[in-house]
Amino acid sequence: MNGLATAGGGADVMARYRGALMGTFGTPQRVLVRGDGCEVWDADGNRYLDLLAGIAVNALGHAHPALVGAVTAQMSTLGHVSNFFATGPQVALAERLLSLLGAPDGSRVFLCNSGTEAVEAAFKMARRTGRPGVVAAEGAFHGRSMGALALTHKQAYRAPFEPLPGGVVHVPFGDADALRAAVDGSTAAVVLEPVQGEGGVVTPPPGYLAEARETCTAAGALLVLDEVQTGVGRTGAWFAFQHPHVGGTADGGTVVPDVVTVAKGLGGGFPVGAVIGLGERSGTLLGPGDHGSTFGGNPVACAAALATLHVVERDGLVEHARKLGAAWRADLAASHPLVTGVGGEGLLLGLRLARPVAPALAAAALEAGFVVNAVAPATIRLAPPLVLTQEQADSFTAALPALCEAALRTSDGGDA
Ligand code: PLP
């Protein structure tokens, strides 16, 4: 039986899932078989508006012809080579990332396959400074491999796997004084998400990143910005730190990080990640033999990323995410008294709920044909494809009051 067979419907695949897959992700919500644009279909023929995009990944939606074409053409030409050889797509992607970041001379890219790997590479860059310390933020999520996990804050993820790589301390996110107090001459790097994603869709106060930059510069530490979730237009800027209210500086400019990590939306659904070292110092931290990856820089992944970036630019999707997100958040905020506010930027939004009923709301939404995510007990995350239309956004806004009522009923008040 091949992976597309759904003769027995979702129940059959779910039963086989339980018998074949490790239980790391709990019980999947549905078995999905097909996607088109912002919609997906399950094995029982039900259609959903995808407002999560594989957790901020499918920037162009599902089955976008440009992405399908680029991957197919590259796979038909040259699917994989080892890193003993170079390919055009690999070089073009690195150049494109440097250009999007306005990277100064000496900047360099390491290509990998996921956000976690990008963070691992950044962690190794930090170690290569020769200093032992790394400062990260409370609420941070940077991945689950041992190094990335050391930077991730959530105790439930960390505790079973200790000891983790040492030297990492966490300080309250958005508190520039706490950050300054934690950084000294032994600090190799400060690692921050410009907008926390898994931590509940949280934008730090204006000026925070600029102060973090100053703190790092004064101490000679690297400022690492993890744009895995926020990069590639997701927040209405190519990178979230480029928003004036996120990464703006007092002189009207924007912070220049030392290291940026990217993944998720970069490949539009094809696994690819990158760490970019900005400037001569960061660009040379990892030298010959310091790091590697069999698949990193794979030409098909690079072709997927180039196609994604091309369409995002050609179709004005960064601007679209910014404008649609701004209008949508206002509508969402006014939709029902359960929604007390909307956090986030662009098309990475967090609906703040007056009660911890986000899981019940997400379940009600799924029943009603909307894929959303309960990222925290009282926060619903929306991270739809960047090609979401106003009409599609409106359809969720219109459904939201009834979903809120259903969530409140299901959870019996939700005060538990
Ligand atoms: N960094 C951030 C900010 C993330 O949001 C994530 C995933 O959610 C990661 C790193 C890990 O990325 P991946 O799941 O692609 O390994």
Boltz pocket constraint, residues with backbone or C-beta under 6 A from the ligand:
constraints:
  - pocket:
      binder: B
      contacts: [[A, 113], [A, 114], [A, 115], [A, 116], [A, 117], [A, 119], [A, 141], [A, 142], [A, 143], [A, 144], [A, 193], [A, 197], [A, 198], [A, 226], [A, 227], [A, 228], [A, 229], [A, 263], [A, 264]]
      max_distance: 6.0
